Amino acid sequence: MNKTELAPIILFVYNRPWHTQQTVKALQKNELANESALIIYSDAPKNEHAIENVTGVREYIKSIEGFKKVKIIERNRNWGLANSIIDGVTRTVNEYGRVIVLEDDLVTSPYFLKFMNDGLEFYHNNLEIMSISGYNLPLTCMKFPKNFTNDIYLNYRNSSWGWATWAERWSLVDWEMRDYDHFINNPRQQRMFNRGGDDLTDMLKSQMEGKIDSWSIRFSYTHFRQGMYSVCPRYSYVNNIGHDGTGTHRGKTCIFKNDLSRAKRACIFIKDIQLNEDVMLEFRKFYYKKSIPVRGINKISRILFKRDVM
C-alpha cells in the first residue's frame, strides 16, 4: 500500500441496530469518509435471543453508502468481540499496512478520520509509537497542567474506543502471553505496567484466569512490554454511547461523555514528542484505587474491558 493512501476503517458490529446507525452516521459526516474504505465485521448471534437484532444490524449495514467502498464480512458463528477483533484487524492490517478501528457504539467527531490518518502518517517511522488513540477522558475526569498547551500527549496505555495502528506494531502482540508467569511474579514489572493505571495488572490477571476475554488489555500490555506509547488527543474525537445499559457486560454511566465540539480539525503533531509525566499523573488519578470517581476500580475495569466479551 502507498503510505499516503488513507487507512481503511474497520467497524465491528453485533446486535445493536440503533447504536450501529449512530456510529455510521457520524462516520459519514467525516471529511475523509468518501475517500476511505469501510470494512465491517458482523458477528453471528450468540443465542436465539440475539437473532432478531443481529438480523436488523445486517439489514442496515447492507444499505450503507458514503464511503469509497464498503465490504461486509458476516461471521457464520459467534466469535465474540475479542477474537473477532484480533482476526479482523490482523487480516486487514496485513493487507493495507495500517488500520483505523471502531466498534458499534462509538460516535466520532467530523475530524476523527483526519486526526487518525494524519497521526498514522506522521508517526509511521517513529518506533516508539505503537498506536494512535482517538479517545481521551473528558475534562471533568482529567485536568491538564496549566503549562501544558499541546494538542496531543503520549500515554502508556492505549484506548480501545477508536484507535489505529500499523502492521509491524500489531504483529508484536503475543496473544498467548507466554511471558505472563515471569511478569506476574515480578512486582517491579507490575508497578511499571500500572503507570498507565492501577487497574491494568488486575485486568491482565483476570484475562489470564479466564474471567474476561479482552484483546485490549493484551494490546496495552504489548505497549508496556515493547516500551512503546499511544498518541492521545487532548480533546477527544470519540464519544462512547454504549453505556446506556444495552451492551453486553455494560453498566449505565455518563462519566465518559465528551464534548466533541472541542476536537480540533488541524491537530499539531510533535516530531520528537516525549512522555509528559505531569500529564500522566493527572491521567492516572482517574484510575487511582483510593480516589477513583466511581464505586471501586473493578467497576471501571468492567466498563473498560469486559465489553470485549460478547
Secondary structure as UniProt FT lines:
FT   TURN            3..4
FT   STRAND          9..13
FT   HELIX           17..28
FT   TURN            31..32
FT   HELIX           33..35
FT   STRAND          37..42
FT   HELIX           48..50
FT   HELIX           51..61
FT   TURN            62..63
FT   STRAND          69..74
FT   HELIX           81..96
FT   STRAND          98..103
FT   TURN            104..105
FT   STRAND          106..108
FT   TURN            110..111
FT   HELIX           112..122
FT   TURN            123..125
FT   TURN            127..128
FT   STRAND          129..133
FT   TURN            139..141
FT   TURN            146..147
FT   STRAND          152..155
FT   STRAND          163..166
FT   HELIX           167..170
FT   TURN            171..172
FT   TURN            175..176
FT   TURN            178..179
FT   HELIX           180..184
FT   HELIX           187..193
FT   HELIX           194..196
FT   TURN            198..199
FT   HELIX           200..208
FT   TURN            209..210
FT   HELIX           215..226
FT   STRAND          229..233
FT   STRAND          238..240
FT   TURN            245..246
FT   TURN            248..249
FT   TURN            255..256
FT   HELIX           260..262
FT   TURN            271..272
FT   HELIX           277..285
FT   TURN            286..287
FT   TURN            289..291
FT   HELIX           297..305
FT   HELIX           306..308
//
